Amino acid sequence: MALIVGVLLVAVGAGVFVYLNTRGDGPTGGDATATATSAPEASAPVEPPPPATAVPIPSIGETIDVGETPGFVAVTPNGRQLYIANRDAGVITVVDTAVNEVSGTITIDAGPPQFIAFSADGRTAYVSVWDKPAEEGGRIADVVVVDTTSNSVVKTVPVDTRPFLAAVNHDGTMIYVPNHDTDSVSVIDVATYEVVTTIQVAPNPHWVAFTEDGSKAYTANHDSNLVSVIDTATNTVIKEIPVPTSPHSIAVHPTRPMLIVATYDADSATVIDTNTDEVLTTIAVGAFPQHAAWSADGRFAYITNNEGNSVSVINADTFEVTASVRTGQSPTSLAVVPDGSRGYVSNLRDGTLTVLNLAG
């Protein structure tokens, strides 16, 4: 395999583009509804084969046009589709991973879609929707529930201001939604789609991620430089972990007791031991790292560098950067398919996905 193809060190762009300040206007009235065009039907996941072996230097594959402002990409649990949140267009774009082509769109009438999470069986997507910060008059704050078998909106759940990336708990009964402007996490019961409790955390939570056993959840609190540790049995914060400036995204390792945090304004990634909730190390990466993900086999972490136009690859054993791989303009997130063979990077400024070949 030509592993060296497309590996380039990238230069930091001249201007600092903070993606949170780019908002779509979007519709503002009524409940969300959706339409889809030729999107393939989702199906329940089957037992996956062992993931392919990740390589230290991924190669660059094709580029997929996915429409304006693709701010976040998520892969369905069975790996057959990608859902992309196109903020300014007000749609979810669906990509068929078998052919790497757009197969449909889902209109989100509630407002600009920002982030997407899936239920474990892949039959439901949870879309975080907001228009602008509260101090700028933002008034949309919802989680839109999408039936992925029909690609239709079935429910809109109001939450607090600027909901970021939601996560589904260990047994699939609750959705945890970080609310950036109210320093809180809304917990939604999936049986009723009602908010059943609210957890106060450190200022400006962006992300929620659960440990493998579901006993703890972590929030990346962007403006407080802290990661909050939540005991999910009591829904209380049991610890706050200091990290470098502007923790933005958290990814929990698939098999080992650790997580990695992308710290946006520190150009770094921090590794935390989830048994002790202590920092293990901090690693320098590219400019303005926005999203963290792991390879399917857990050998490498991937950090998307928003102003570096790159993905940093980190060895999970040595915590050393093994490659800096070029992407499109302003990469915001990376989704790894379950078999570990490919990653898809959302490029906000040029309306594309960059395909990375991750495994040998």
N, C-alpha and C positions, 0 to 999 in steps of 0.2 A: 504494500500500500504506500502511496506517495504521501507520507505523513508530513512532509515539510511544506506541501503546497499551501500557499496562502498565509504563512506565518510571518507577520510583519510587526515590527515595533511601530507604534503609532504616535504621532505628535499631538500634544494637547491643543485643542482649538483655541482661537484667540479670544473669543467671548465666552463668558460663563453663562450657560443656558440652564436655568433651574426649572425643570419641567413642571414643578408644581404651580408655577405662575402662568402656565399656558392652559387656558380653560376653553371649553366649547360652550356656546350660548345655549343651544339645545332647546327643545320644547319645555314649557314650564307648567302646563296645565294638565289636570286629569290623571287617572291611573295609567300605568304603563300598559301598552299593548305591543304585540310583535307580529311581524310577518316574516316568512322565510322563503327563499327561492332555491329550490333544488338541493337543499342541504340533506346529506345522508342521515338516516336514522341512527341514533345511538343505540347501543346494545349493552347488556350487562357484561361486566368483565369476566374473562375466563382466567384460569390459572396460567400465569405468564411463564415462559421459559426463563432459565437463568439469564441475567443481563449479560450483554456482550462486554468484553474487557475494554475498559476505557484506556485511551492512549494519552501520553503526556502532552502531545502536540496535535490538536485537532486540525483537520484540513477544512478549507472553505468549500462549501457546495454551492448550490444555485441560489438565486435571489428570487423571491416571490413577491409580486405586487399585491398589496392587500388594502389599498385605500388610505385616505388621509388620517393622520395622527393615530397610528396604532400604538397606544400607550402601554398595553399589557397583553401578553399571550399566555394562554393556559392550554394544556393538553388534556383530553379526556382520559379517564382511567384505563380504557382499553387501547389508547394510543391511536385511534383511527381518525380523530379529528383534532384540529386546533380551533380554539375560540379566541378571537382577537377583539379587544375593546377599542373601537375607533371613536375617540372622544368627540371631535368636531362633527363627524358625520352622524353621530347618534345611533350607531349600529354595532352589532357584533358580527364580525366577518368569520365565516366558517371555512376552514381549509381541510381538504381531504389529504391526509398524510400519505396515502398509497400513491398518489400522483403529484402531490405538492401543488395543487391547484385550488383556487377558491371555488367552493361548491354552493355557497349561499350566503345570505345575510339575514340578520334578525334585527328588526327595528325596535329600539328601546325608547318609547315615547316619554318615559318618566324624566329623562334628562340624559346628559352625557355619561356613557358608561366608562368607568375608570378601572375596575379590577374584577376578576372572575375567579370563583372557586367552584369545585364540583363536589357532589355527594360521592360516597365511595363506589356506588354502583354506576355512576356516570349518567344517571337518568335525570338529574337535576343540576342546573347551574345557578349559582348565586352571584349576581352582578351588583357591585357597589356603584351607586350613582350619586353624583353631586355636580353642581355647576360652578361654584366659586367659594372662596373662604367667607366665613361669617362676617368678618369685618368689612368685606366688600359687598355685603348684601346678599350673600348666598342663602337660598331658602329651600333648595332641593337636597334631601338627605334620605336616601332609600336604599334598601336591598331589594332588587327585582329578582323574582324567582322564575326561572325558565325551565320548561319541560323540554329536555333535549331529544325526546323521541318524536316530538312534533315541532320543535323549535318555536314554541309559543309561550308567551308570558302568562303565568297562572296566578301570580300574586305580587303585590308591591307592599313591602313592609317598611314603614317609616322608622328611622333611627335618628341618632343625634348627628350633629353637623359634620360634614366631610368624612363619610365612612371610607376607610382604606381597605386593604385586602382582608377579607373574611377567611375563617378557617372552620372546618367541621370537626367536632370533637370525636373522641376515640370510638364511641359506639354509634355515631351518626345521629344522635338525638338533638343536638344543639349546634347552633352556629354562633361563633364568637366574632363580633364585628368591632374593630377599633375605630373610634370616633376622634378624629384629629383635633377638632376645635373645642371639644368638651372634656378632653383628658379622661376618656372613659372607654369601656368595652361593653357593647350591648350583647346580651345573650338571648338568642331567639330559639324558641322551642319549635322544631320542625313539624311537630304534630299539629300545632295550631297557627304557626307563623305569627306568634305574638312574642314581644320582648318580655322575658320573665324576670330578668334581673339586670342591673347595671353595675359594673365594677370600675371603681375609680383607680386610675394608674397615673404614672408620671406624665408630665405635659407632652401632648402631641404624639399619640401613638399612631404608627403607620402600619404595623404588621402584627399578625398573630400566628404563632406556630406551636404545635403540640409535640411533646415527647412521644416516642413510639408507644408507650403504654398508656398515654393519655392522662397521666397523673398530674402533669404540669403543663402550663401554657406560658409562652414568652411573648412580650410585646416590645417592639423597637420604638422607643419614645424619642422622636426626632429632635425636638428642641430642648430636651432635658439631659441628653447624653447619657441616658440610662436604659437598661433593659429590665423590665419588670417581670418578676417570676410569680405566676399565679398558681395557687393550689386549686385544682379544678374540683376537688371534693367539696370545698367550702366557698369557692369563687372569691378568694381573698388573696391580696398580694402578700407574699411571704418574704420577698427579698427584692432589692434593687441593685443591679450590677452596673457600676460605672464603665463606660466604654468611650472611645474617641468621639469626636464631634459628629453629630447628626446621624445616629443609627437609623437606617432606612428600611432594611430588609433582613429577614432572618430565615435561614434554612437549617432544619434539624437533619443530622446525618441519618441515612437509612438504616444503619445497623449498630453504630457505635454511640456511646453516650456523650455526644458533643454537638454543638451547633456553630454556625458561622454567621456573622453579622456584617453587612456592608455598611460602612460608615461614610456617608456621602461627602461631608465637608472636610474629612480627614484623609481622603484618598487612601483608605485602608480597609482591611477586613479583620475582624476580631473573632478568635475561636474561644468558645466557652465550654467547660466541662459541665454537662447537665447533671452529673451525680453530685458535684460539690457546688455548682453554680459559681465557679471561679474562672477568671480569665486565664487561658493557657498561653496565648500569644496574640500578637497583632502583626499583620503582614501588610507591607506597602503594595498597593495595586495601582491601577490607572486613575485618570482624572474623574472625580465625582462618581464613585461607584454607587449604583442604584439598586441592583438586584443580585441576590445570591441563590445558587442552586447547586445540587450535588449530581455527580454522575450516578447512573442507576446502580453501579456496583460499589459506590462510595469511595473510589480511589482518588477522585479529584473533585474540587469545588470550582465553580465557575462564577466569576464576578463580572457583571456588565458595567462598563465604565462610560457613563453618559456623555462626558465631554472628551473622553479619550478615543471615542469611536472604536472601542475594542472590548474584548473579553479576556480577563486574566484567568489563567488556569493554575490552580494551587494543588500541590501534592498533599493528600490528607495525612500522610505519615511524617513527612519532613517539614510541612508548612512552608515550602518554597514555591515560588512562582516558576512554572515550567514553560509557559508560553504566554505571549500577548497576541491575540488573533484579531485581525481587522474585521470590522462589521460595517454596516451602513452608518448613516448619520444619526447620532443621538440614540444609542441603544438603551432601552428602558427595562427589558426583562428577557429571560431565557427560559424556555420550557424544554425539558428532556423527555423524549418518548420512553415508555416503560421498558423497552428492550435495550435501552441505552445506546442505540446506534447513532442517533442524531439529536441535535439540539436546534431549536428555532429561536432566533433573536429578533425581537421587535425593534424596528428602527423608526423612531417617532418622526424625525424630520423628513425622511424621504419616502415614507409610506410603504415600507417593504419589510419582509422577513429575510434574515440571512440564515441559511442552512449550514450548520456545522456538522461535520462527520466526526463523531466523538470516539468511536470504538474501532479496534483492530480486528 
